[in-house]
Amino acid sequence: MEWNAENLQFLSQCFLHTLSPAPEPRRRAEASLSEVSQQANYGLAVLRLVAEPTVDDQIRQAASVNFKNHLKARWAPDSSSDDEHSITEAEKEQIKALIVSLMLSAAPKIQGQLSEALVLIGKHDFPKRWPALLPELISRLQNASSAGDYAAINGILGTANSIFKKFRYQYKTNDLLLDLKYCLDHFAAPLLEIFIKTANLIESANSGGGSVVVLKLLFESQRLCCRIFYSLNFQDLPEFFEDHMNEWMSEMQKYLTTNYPALESSADGLAVVDELRAAVCENINLYMEQNEEEFQNFLNGFALSVWNLLSNVSQVSSRDHLAVTAIKFLTTVSTSVHHNLFAGEGVIPQICQGIVIPNVRLRDEDEELFEMNYIEFIRRDMEGSDLDTRRRIACELLKGIATNYKPQVTNLVSVQIQNLLSSFAANPVGNWKDKDCAIYLVVSLAIKKAGGTSVSTDLVDVQNFFLTVIVPELQSQDVNGFPMLKAGALKFFTMFRNHIPKPMALQFFPDLIRFLRAESNVVHSYAASCMEKLLLVKDEGGRARYTSADVSPVLPQLMTNLFEALKVPESEENQYVMKCIMRVLGVADISREIADPCITGLILILNKACENPKNPVFNHYIFESLAVLLKRACGKDASLISIFERSLFPSLQKILGEDVTEFFPYAFQLLAQLVELNRPPISPAYIQIFEILLTPDLWRKASNVPALVRLLQAFLHKVPHELNQEGRLTQVLGISYKLVSARNTDEQGFYVLNTIIESLDYSVIAPYVGQIWSALFTVLQDKQTGRFIKSLLIYMSLFLVKHGTKNLADTMNAIQANIFQVILVQFWISNLKLITGVIETKLTAVASTRLLCESPALLDAAAVEHWGKMLDSIVTLLSRPEQDRVEEEPEMPDIAENVGYSATFVRLHNAGKTEDDPLKDIRDPKEFLVTSLARLSAISPGRYPQIINQYLDQTNQAELLRLCSSYNCAIV
């Protein structure tokens, strides 16, 4: 795209129309921009428009956003992306030459977008492919510093801060350390220089009554310097920073101890000071964690400064970040070798009274958040959340101190809990926050056992605390009274669920169900979460503690209340309630009386979600609930299948017909489940779906592929005869070839090929076998990845056990003479031992055993070495520990809270395909191996023991001998 007046006008009009409230001009403009964005130099043209002062600011801002997104998609497109129109190297060089100066001269809103764009470029090109960037930033920083232009200084430091953040988050590699060294060599000295200069200006302005506007710019500059300090020190302590530690630390400590009246007199000014202080606390915490020895000379001074600072930090929420980072520093000190700072008389009680209890008590802001934004409240409060809050970090400080002073902390907190409960008992209405504080202390100071859900505490006797403190809240008939206390009680029940005996817990199932009708979104969410987590509790031996028999008496009311909770304002898409519905349906005995209202309720919710899919976690659990209902209800009563079809089909057609692409993978997985539940002949509606399934466009989106393969497999298993009509087999094979040849979908392509081999007679596939081998060998030439070779090995094994050793070798050799021998020697023997999965291990071991005993390529006298190495690989495969050979899946994996609608496929656990064993008649692959070898050796006595001694290592020889003894076989 050339830069001329005509294109300037065209782009300006397009960006103007993208801001239109009317959908039609907005869509036309977006389509036009999408089309021209494929032209060379489009990004450069948009960047020049952004810099054009004659263009309206609104248009330039819209263009800056488009420029950033264009770079995000096309600067370094993902290898799986369909977009082939990446930016050319020549255009990239021109953009890099312009962007720094344009960013620094832009208005703040545009500067923000261009800074993000610069960081995107830097992520891929800096420093190796953009060596001019850092010298340019340093030069401009020095010029701005000489001119005292802190707006420009902060723009440069902000950009450097964003670029250097990669040193915090990326794994330590040689390449990363080389990049870090380059940045340190160039930027460490200028950074210290501007930091010291700004520190002097702040000191002068603070003592001489400098203007608030100037002070704010100076403090922001120091904050950015501190964040860059954090990034450059994150991997290791650089020599430059060690040599100049005194200069850095003495200035940083001033910000914790000095008052700045001109700024601190206003809320926004105080926020600026607090952000700098928080950045200092993060830096000293980093040094305490990673450079304790080098930092120890400064520790006492900083510990005292932080302590004094905390005593003056008020409880207002605007100061939370500072409070959290400051307490985190003291927590790190408490678990270090310098913990004796807390050993002095009265120190721990002072910390408990002065820091912990004030920060654990509920504030007005917490109550407001509880009522106005329940999702954010739960995100902060729920067990396992990683978001730092004052309440949590204060308890972490106590835990840290308890690492070395457990008796003192336990006694102190136990007394504090009893005092809080006594205060509540004296005035329950006025002092309810004291009881909440007591419950929170017990829950937050509980110790979670590694690798499990069980927790323990020394502060209270759990069952006694449950009966005396928690049960009165659970049995309260007013589900809406004191909702924060109810939430705390439910959280305690959830946290200590393993400690509450089953008979005792069952008494409170009706109470949990009552709380589902609470008006408070938090309360009915916690009630749902508590019930859901209880149904996951396992006893010794992994047996579920609560079964369908425990749920049945309360099931109708439980399901009614769960669906009613989803009608409460703000809870229409409550993921905790929907997850509980899924869990209950997975445990309960599903009768027709339960299934009918559940399917109706879920379909109504699904149809609503189709209109605007905005909560991916909630929506995932809708589909999981439908899948588990299908599996358990129809598995018990096949007559329900037609009812499900009548209810589900319109919704699935809505998803596909109205292009609700976010739900496509889920729809295909449910359809696969329905196909598998049906008995042939299946209805014509499914055959129509089969035809749609073969449409190439559907397969272009990567996130659809696993679900489409799952559905295709279901059809191939259920109605294989349909595949051989109207050229469908050719279409399916064409799809499988494309999948196998793509790096991200090769495994999915093999799933299709495996299903064809399993489901169709050899007479049907024989005309196509040559094409299949040709396609696979072509890919093998270019792509010898471990995953592809293992998939090929499984496919060949399946072909062998279904259609015989001779057909396998002959069809392969028909493509290229002796190719079977080459594949066998180069790939099969060496990769066999890498196979995982129960069925895959059995399949490949049996197929390999048959090759040993049937294949002329191995039985030939010239192939003795290959025979011996194949046997060695089989024994290695079968002798691996069970946990190494089996790919275990969690019973029901949790969906991450940050899951989003992207190119990632999310599997429905409850719609999972049941893996069929193609060798049901062979019980044990080990027994099959030794009995087959015994029969073979009987034909040629004396030959095979000699080969075994020569080619099997001592471990495998001993293992083979053990197997022969176990199954009463002998290799003679």
N, C-alpha and C positions, 0 to 999 in steps of 0.2 A: 504494500500500500504506500503510494507516494504521499509526501507531505506537501499539500498545496491547498489553495483557498477552497477549492471544491470539496475536498475530503474533510477539511476543517469544518465546513458548513454541514456536511452530511453527518459527521460524528457528533457535532454539537446538537443537531436536531434529534438524533437517536438518543443521546443521553438525557436530553430534556424530556423526551416522551417516556423514558423509563421511569421518570418521577411522576407520571400522570396517574391520578386516582382512577381513571377509567381503564378497565382491563384491556380493551381491544387495542388502543394505540400503544399501551405498554407492552403487550405481547408482540405486536408487529416490530416495535423497536428492538426488543430483546432478540427476536428471530433474525433481524437484520444484522445486529452486532455479532450474533453467533456465527452467521454466514461469513462476514468479512473478517472475523477473527482468525479464520483459517489462512488468510493471505499473509505473505511475508511482510515483515516490518509493521504489522498491525500494532504490536505493543509499543514500538517506538513512536508511531503516530499518536497513540493515545497519551503517551508520556509528554509529548510535545504540546498536545492540547491542554494537558494539566498545567503546563508552564506558561500557557498563553494568557497574558494579563488582560487582553481585550474580551475574553470569554467570561460569562457570568459565573460567580463563585459556586453556585449550586451545580451547574453543569460540570465544572472542574472537579468538584468533590465526587460527583457520581462517576466521572471518568477515572479518578484516582482509585476508587474501590474496584472498578472494572479492571484497571491495570494490575492491581494486586492479585485479583482472582485469576486473571489471564496468566500471570507468572506462576501462580500456584499450580495451575493445571498443566502448563506447557514448558516451563523452564527445564524441568527434568522429569518428564512424564513416567509414571510407573510402568514397568514392563508388561503388566497385565492390562494396561489401559487400552481402550479402543481408539484413543485419539492419536493419530499419526502426525498431526500438524504441530510438531514441536518447534520452538524458536530456533532460528539458524544461529550459527556461531557469530557471523558478522553482525547480526542484529543484537545479540547479547553483548558484544563488545561496545557497541554504541550506547546501549542502555546503561552499562556500567560506567561509561565515561561521563554520562550526564546526571545520573540519579543523585549523587551526593550533593552536588551544588543546588540542584532543584529542590531537594528535600529541605536543605537548610534555609532556603529563601522562601519556602512556602508558608501559607497561613497554617495555624495550629492543626485544624482538622485534616487538611490535606497532608501536612507534614507527618501526621500519625500514620496515614495510609502508606505514604511513600517510605516511611521508616520500616513498616512491616514488610513492604515489597523488597527493600534493601536486605532485610534480614533473611527473607526467603532465598534471595540470590546467594547471600553469604553462606547459608546452610549447605548449599551444593558446591559453591565455587571458592569460598574463602578457606584458607589463604592461597592454596596452590594455583587455582585458575583465576585468582583476582589479587595478584601481589600488589597492585597499586592502591588497594582500598585503605589499608592501615596507614601507610605514609600520608595519604591524602587527609584522612581523619586527623592525624597528629598535626599536620601542617595547619589545618583549619582550626584545630583546638588552640594551637599556640598563637595564631593570628587573633582569634576571638579573645583569648586571655589578655593579649597585649592591649586590645581595644576595650577590655572590661565588658564585653558583650555576653552577659550570662544567659540570655535567651539562646544565643547560638551555642555557647558552651554546653548548655543542658541538652540541646538537640544532638550534639555530637556525642556527649557522654551517654545519652539514652540509647543511641544507635549502637555504640560500643558495648553497652551493657547487654543489649539484646543479642548481639553477635557472640559475646563471650559466655552466654548462658549454657552453651553446649558443653562447656567443661564441667558443669554440675551434673548433667544428666546422662552423658554417654559413658559407656564402659571404658575403662582405662586400657588403651591399646598403644602400640608404638606410634601409630599414625597420629592419634590424639595427642600424645605427649610431644611429638614433633611440632604439631600445630600450636600447642600451649607454649612451648619454648620460643617459637617465632613471635607470638604475641607478647610474651614477657620481655623478650629482648628489645622489642620496639616500644611497648606501651607502659611498662612498669615505672620507668623514671618520669615520663610526662604526667602519669597519673598522680604520683606522689607530689610532683611540683604543683599541679593545680589544686591538690588537696591542701597542701600547706598554705598556699597563697589565699585560698578561700577561707581557711581557718583564721588567718590573720585579719581578713576583711570582716569576718563575723565578730571576732573579738573587738575590733575597733568600732564596728557599728553598734554592738551591744552596749559598750561603755559610753559611746558618744551619741546615743539616741538616734541611730540610723532609721531610715524609713522601713515600714513593714513590707512594702513591695520588694525592695532590694533584699531584705533579710530572707524573704520567702524564696527568692531565686537562689540565694547563696546556700540556704539549707537544702534545697532540692539538689543542688550541685553536689553537696557533701553526701547526701543520701545515695546518689548515683555512683559516686566514688566508692562508697562503702559496698554497694552491690557488686561493682566490678571487682573490688578487693575480694569479696566472697567467691566469685567465679574463678579468679586467677589463683586462689589459694585452696580450691576445693580438692584437687587431686593430690597434691603434695605441698609441703612448705617450700616455696621457691627461695633460692639463695638471696635474691634482691630483697625480698620481704623480711627474711631473717636478719639481714644486715641492717635494715632500717626499721626494725620492729619497735624500737623505742619512740621514733617519730610518729609512727602510726598510732601506737597505743596511748601515748600521752595526749594526743589530740582527741582520740575517740573517748577517752575517759572524761575529758572536759564536758562532753555533751551529756553525760549521765549526771554530772554534779552541778553544772552551771544553770542558773535560771535566766530566762530570756523574756523579761516583762513585756517588751513591745509586742512579741508574738503570743505569749501565753495568756495574755489578757482576753483574747478572743478564741472561740471554739476552732475556727479554721486555722488560725495561727498555731494553736496548741497541737493540732493534728499534724502540721508540718514538722514541728519539733519532735513529736512522738514517733513519727515515721523514721526520722534520722536515728533517734535513740533505739528503736527496734532493730534497725539495720546494724547498729553497733553491737547490740546484744546477740544478734545472729552471728556476727563475725567472731566475737569472743567465745561463743558457744562452739563454733567450728574449731577454733584453736584449742579449746579445752578438750574436745573430742579427739582431735588428730595430732595436736602438737603440744601435748600437756607439759613435757619437759621444758621446751623452749619458752612456754608461756608462764611457767610457774612464778617467775619474779614479779609478774603483773597481777597474779591471781588474787592475792589478799585485797589489794586496792580495788579491783573490779568487783569482787564479792561484796565488799562493804558498800560500794557505790550502788550496786544493783539492789541490795537490801534496803538502803535508805530511799532509793527511788520508788521501790514497791510500796513503802509505807506511805508515800504521798500520791500514789496513783489511785484516783477515785474509781468508783464502781460503774461509771457511765460506759456504755457500750463502745463509744468512739475511742476509748483507750484500751480496748481488749487486746489489740495486736501487740502493743507495748507490754502489757501485763503478761501475756502468754510467753513472749520471747524472753522476758526477764526471768520468769519462773522457770522456764526451760533451762536457762543457764545454771540456775541454782540446782536444778535436778541433776544436770550433768556433773556438777561439782560433787554432789552428794554420793554419786556412785564411783567417783574416782579415788585415787590413792590419797587425795587431799580432803577426804571426808571428815577429817578431824576438825575442820572448821565448824562442824555442827556438834562437836562433842562437849563444848563448854556448858557450864551449868546454866540452865534456863533457856538455852538456845532453841531446843526442839519445842518446848511449850510456847515460846514466843512465835515460832514459825506457825505452829498450829493455830494460835489465837490471832496472830497478826496477818497471816497470809492465807492459810488454808481455809479456815471457817468463813472468813468474809468473802472469799471467792467461790465457795461451794454454795452458799446461801442463794436462794432464788432472788432475782432482781425484778423490778417492774418490767424491764426489757424482755426478760425471759417469759413472764406471764403474757406479755403482748405478743411475742413470737408464737407461743403456745396456741393462742386464740386466733391470730391473724394469718399465720403461715405455718400450718402444721407439718408440711413436707420438710421445710427447712429445720423445724424444731426436731423432728424425728431424725433427720440426717445428722444433726449435731449430737443428739442424745442417745441414739440407738447403739446397742452393743456392736463393737467392731468398726464404728465410724472412725475415719482417720482425720477428721477435721478437728483442729485444736480449738478448745474452748477453755475459758478460765476454770470452769468447774473441773474439767478433766485434767488439765495440766497441774492444778493445785493438788489433786489426788496423786498424780504421777510424782510430784515432789515428795509427798509422804512415802510413797512406795520406794523412791530412791533412797531416802534417809533410812527406811526400814531395812535396806540391804545390809547395813552395818549396825543399826541400832534397833533391831526388831522388837525386843521386849519393851523398850521405852515408848516406841511409837504405838505398839499394840495396846499397852496399858493406858496411854494418854488418850487415844482415839476411842477406846472402849468406854472410858469415863465420859468423854465428850458426848458419845452416842446416848448414854444413859441420861445425861443432863438434858440433852435435847428432847428425849422422849418424856422426861419428867415435866419439862416446860410445856410440852404439848398436852400432857394429861391434866395439868393445872388449868389450862384454858384452850380446849381443842379448837374453838372457833378462831380465837385471836392468834394462836401460836401454831397453826397448821404447817407453816413453813419450817418450823423446827423439826417436825416429824419427817417432812420431805427431805430435809438436810441429813437426818439420821439414816434414812433409807438409802439416799444417794451415796453416803460414805461407805456403807456396807457393800453396795453393788460395785462401786468404782474401785474399791480397794481389794476386791476379790482377786484371787490369783488364778489365772487361767492355765490349765495344764497344756503342755505343748502337744500339738497335733490332735487336739480333741475339743469337745464342747464343754467338758466338765470344769467346774470352778470350785475353789475352796476358800475359806476365810477363817482366821483365828479371832476375829473381832467379836463374833456372836455365835451361839449355838443356832445353826440354820433352822432346824425344825421348830425350836422354841420361838425364835424370832418370827418365823412364818406364822405360827399359831397366835402369838400375842400381838404382833404389830401389823402383819400383812392381812391376815384373815378378816379382822374387823372391817377393813376397807373393801375386801372382796365381797363380804356379806351385806354390805350397806345396801339397803333397798333403793336408795336414791342414786341411780347410776350417773346423774348429772351433778351431784353435789361434790365440791372440792375436786374437780377433775384432775388437777395436777397430782394430788395425793393418790388418786385411783391409778393414774398412769405410772407413778412410781411403784405402787404395789404390784401392778401387772408386770412391770419390768423386772422386779425382784423374782416373781414367780417364774418368769421366763428364764432368767439368768441361772437360778438354782433349781431348775426343773428336774435335774438328775437326782437331787438330794431329797425331793419330796416323794415319800412312798406312794405307790400306785393307789392303794385304797383311799389315802388322804387326798390325793390330787383329784381322783374321780368325783369326790364330793363337790368339787368346785367347778366341774364342767358346766352345770346349769348356770353358775354365776358368770363364767366367761361368756356364755351364750347371751345372758342378759346384757352384759356390757357391750355387745355388738350393736345394741340399740341406743347407746349413749349418743348424745348430741355432739360431744367433743370428737373431732376427727382423730385427735391423738389417742383418746381412750379407746374408741372402737378399732383403731389400727393396732394398738398394743394388745387388745383382746384377741384379735385375729392372729397376730403374730405369735402370741402365747400358745394358742390352740395349735397352730401350725407346727411350732417347735416341739410341743409335747408329743405330737404324733410321730416325731422323728427319733424320740428317745429309744436307745437300745439297751437291753440288759446283757448280762454275761452271755457270751457265745454269739452276740450279734442279733439276738431275737428282739423283735419290736416289743416294747413294753405295752403299748396300747394297740388293740386289734379292732377289727370290725365289730366284735361283740361288745366292746366298751363304747363304741360310737353309736351303735344301732338305737339304743333307747332315746338318745337325744337328737338323732339325725334329722328328722323332719323340721324341728324347731331351729336347729343349727343352720341348715341350708336356708330356711326362710329368713333368719336374721342376717345371714351373710349377704343375701341378695338385697335385703332392705337397707343394709349399711351402704350399699352402692348407690342408693337414692338420696343419701344425705348430701346437701350442698357441699361442694369442694371434694367430696369423696366419690364422685361418679367414676373416676379412674384411679381408685385406691389400690395400689399394687399389693399391699399387705393383705387386704381382704381377698383379692383375686387369687393370690398365692395360697391362702388358706382354703379357698374353694377347691383349688387343684389338689391340695394335699388331702383334704377330707375325701374327695372322690377317689383318690388313690388308695385309701384305707377302707372306706365303708363298703358294706354289702349293698350294691346298687340294684334296687328293684325297679320295676316299671313305674311304680308310684313316685319314686325319687327321680328317675331318669327323665320323665316327661317334663316336669316343671324346670328341671335343670337345663335341659336342652333349649327350652323356650326362653329362659332367662339369659342364657349365654348367647343365643342367636340375637336377641334384642341388643345386648351390649356390643356384640361384634358389629352389627349393622350401624350402630351409632359411631363406633370407632372408625369404620370405613369412611365416614364423612370427613374426618380430620384426624389421621393417625399421629398423635403427638406424644404419647407416653409409651415408648417401646417396651419397657419392662412390664407394664400392665398388660399391653397387648400380647406379649409373649405368653403370659400366664392365661390369657383367654384361650389361646390356641392349645396350650398344654392341658387346660381343663377339658376342652372339647375332645382332645385326643385320648385322655385317660377315661373319659366318659364312654367314648366309642369302644375303647379296648375292653373295659371291664363290664359294661352293660351288655354290649352285643356279644361278647364272649360267653356271657351267661345265658342270654336269650336272643337267639338269631332273628326272631320275629321283629326285634327292635331296629334291625338294619334299615328296613324300608321307611320307618318313622324318621330315623336320622337323615336318610337321603332326602326325604321330602322337606325336612327343616333346613338342612345344610346347603343343598344344591343352589337355592336362590341366592344365598349369601356368597357362595363360592363363585357363582356366575357374576354377581355384582362386582366382586374383587377383580375378576379377569376382564369383564366387560367394561368396567369404568376405570380400568388401568390403575388400580390401587397397588402400585408396584411394590410398596413396602411389605405387602401381605402375600405376594406371589409365592415365595418359598414355603410359607405356612400352608397356603391353599393346596399346593402340589403334594405336600406331605400328608395332609388330611385325605386328599383324593386317593393317594397310594394306600392309605389305611383302609378306606372304603372298598377299593378294588380287592384287597387281600381278604377282607371279611366276606365278600360275595362268593357265591358258588356258581360255577358255570351252568347254563349260559348267562352271561351278565347282560344287563339291559343295553339297548341301543345308545342310551345317553352316554355310557362309558366309551363306546366305540367312537362317538363323536369327539370325546375328549382325547382319545388315542390319536385321532387325526390331527387335532390341534397341537398335540404334544410333538408331532414331527415337523412343526413349522420352524424353519431355521432361525427366524427372528427371536423366538423365545430363548434360544440357547446362547444369544450374544452377551447377555448380562451374567457376569461371573457368579453373582449371588444366587441366581436361579438354578445353576447347573446341578449341585448336589441333590436338590429337591426334585428336579426333572428326572435325574438318573434314578432316584428312588421310585418315582412314579412309573418310569419306563420298565424298571425291573419288576414292579408289581404286575404290569400288563403282560410282560413276557412269561412270568411264572403262571399267571392265571389263565391267559388265553393265547398260548403259543401259536395255535393254528391261524389266528388272525394276522400274525406277523408275516405269514407266507402268502398273503393275498395282496393284490393291487400294488405290488412293488414296495411294500412296507419294509421288508427285510433290507433291501438296498438302501432305503432312507435311514434306517436305524444304523446300519454299518457306516454310512457316510457320517452320521453324527459321532459315532464312536471313534472314527479315524481322526476327526477334527479335535476331539477331546484328548485323545492319546498324544497327539502331536504338540499340544500346548503345555507349557511347563506347569501351569497352575491347575490343570484339569486332567493330567495323564492318568492319575489313579481312578478318577471317575469314568474315564473311557474304558479302562480295564474292567470296572464293575459291569458295564454293559456287555462287553465281550464275554465275560465269565457267565453272565446270565443266559446269553445266547447258547453257549456251549452246554449249560446245564439243562436248558428247557427244550431245545430242538433236537430232533432226530438227526443222525449223521447224514442221512440221504437228503435232508433239507439244506444243511449248511455246506455240504461237499462242494457245490459249484463256487462257493465264496471263500473257501479256506485259503486258496492261493493268494487272493486279494488281501486277506487279513494278514498273512505272514509278510507279504511285501510291504504293507503299511507299517507293521511293527519293526521290521528290519531296517527300513528307511529311517525311522525315528531313532533306533538303537545306534545307527552310525553317527548321528549328531549329538545324541543325548544319553550318556551312560551314567545317569544319576543313580544313586542307591535305591531311591524309591521306584524308579522306572524298572530297574533290573529285578527288584523283588516282586513287583506286580507282574512282570513278564514270566518270572519263574512260577508264580502261583497259577497264571493262565496256562502255561505249558503243562503243569502238573494236573490241572483240571481236565485239559484236553486228553492227557494220557489215561487217566482213570476212567474217563467216559468213553473214549474211542480207541484205546489201545496204543501200545508202544509203537507198533508197526505203522499205524496211520500217522502218528505224530512225526516219526522220522521221515517217512516217505513224503508227506505233504511239505515238510520243511525243505527237504533235499530237492524237491521239484522246482523250488524257486532258485536255488543255487546248489550246485553239487557239493556234497559233504558239509553243508552249513550246519546240519544237526550236530555233527562232531565238534565243530568250532564253538557253537553255542554251549554245548555240554562242557567242554574243557575250560573255555574262557569265562563263562558266566555262571552256569548252573552249580558246578562243584564248589567254586570259591564263595558263592553268595548264599548257599543253602543254609549255612549256620546262622545267618542274620535274620531269618524269618521269625516273626512273632505272631501271637494270636493262637488260641487253642485249635480252631478248625484249620487255619492256615498251616500250622506246624504239622498236624496230623496228615493233611492232604499232601504237602510237599515231601514229608518223610515216606509215606506209602508210595507215592509216585517214584521217588528216587530209589526205593527198595525194588520196585518192579523193574526199573531200568537196570539195576545191578543184576537182576536174575533173568531178564528177558531180552535185553538189548544187545544185538550183535556188536554194536559199537563199543560196548564195555566188556562183553564176554570174549572178544577176540584175544588171542594170545599176545598180540602186540599192544593191547590196551591195559595191561596189568597195572601200570602206575595209576591210570585214570580210575580203574575199578577200586584200587586201594584208597585213593584220595576221596572218592565219592562215599565209600563206607565210613571213612574218618569223619566226613562232614555230617553224615546222617547221625552217627553216634554222638557227635558234639551237639547237634541240634536237640536230640532227644534226652541228653543227659544234663542240659542246662537246668538250673533251679526253676521251679514252677513260676515264681514271681518274675523271673527274667523272660520267660516264654509267653506269659499271659499278659495281654493288654487289658488291664482292669479299667472299668468305667465307674465313676461315682454313681451312687444309687439315683440321685437326681441332682445334677449340678445346679448351683445357684447361678442365676443370671446376674451378671455384674450390673451394679446400679447405673453405671455410665454407658451401658449398651446403647447404641444408636442405630438409626437406619443408615446403613452404608453398604459398601460392596461386600460385607461380611455375611456369610450364611450362618444362621442360627438354627441348630437342629432341635426338633421337638423330641424330647426324651421319651415321652409317652407314645409317640407315633413311630418309634424305632423299628427297623426291620429285624425280624427274627432270622438270625443266620441259620441256614439249613446246612446240615452236614452231608456232603455228597458221598460220604463213605460210611453210612449207618451200619452196614454189615460188618465193618472192621471195628472191633471194640477198642483195641489197644495197638497203636503203631509200633510200640516196642516189641510186643509179642509177634506182630506181623513180620518185623525185621528178622528176628532170630529164627522163627519157624521157616521163613523163606530161605534164609541162608543155610539152614540145616538141610532142607530139601535139595538146594543147589549143590552143596558140598557132597551129598550122597552120590551124586552123578559122577563127580570127579574127586574121589577121596584123596586127601593129602595136598591138594593144590592150594586151597584157600587159607588154611592156617599159616602157610608160609607167606602169602601176600599180606595177611593181617599183621604178622610180626614185623614185616618190612615197612609198611606204610601207615600204621596206626601208632600214635604215641603211646607211652606206657599207661597214661591215665585212661585213654579210650580203649586200650586192650583190656584193662582191668574192668572197665564198665561193661564191655561186650561180654566178657566172661561171666560177670555177675548176672547180666540179663539172661544168658544161656542157662545158668543155674536156676534162676527164678522161674523160667518157663519150661524147665526140663528138656532143653534142646542141646544138641551138640553139633559143632562144626567139625567135620571129620576130614 
